[in-house]
Amino acid sequence: MTEITIRQQRRAITLTPQEQQVVKLVAEGKTDHEIANELVLKYATVKTYLRSIRQKLQARNRVEIVRWYYG
């Protein structure tokens, strides 16, 4: 896969504004509890957002989410 194709695929993925905030905080190294506190959300809500983000990005874990963020 070429770099252009990867960039095109990255742009095609749409995250909600809240999911974008969660991804940013994950990339900063925050834990789920820290993210919940910072965004004034319940821990379970953060977990739900992360599950949705992983599905959309086809990421298996937080590391892949961070790689996508800095991609």
PyMOL commands that set and color helices and strands:
alter all, ss='L'
color gray80, all
select helices_A, chain A and resi 3-12+17-27+32-39+43-57+62-70
alter helices_A, ss='H'
color red, helices_A
deselect
rebuild
show_as cartoon
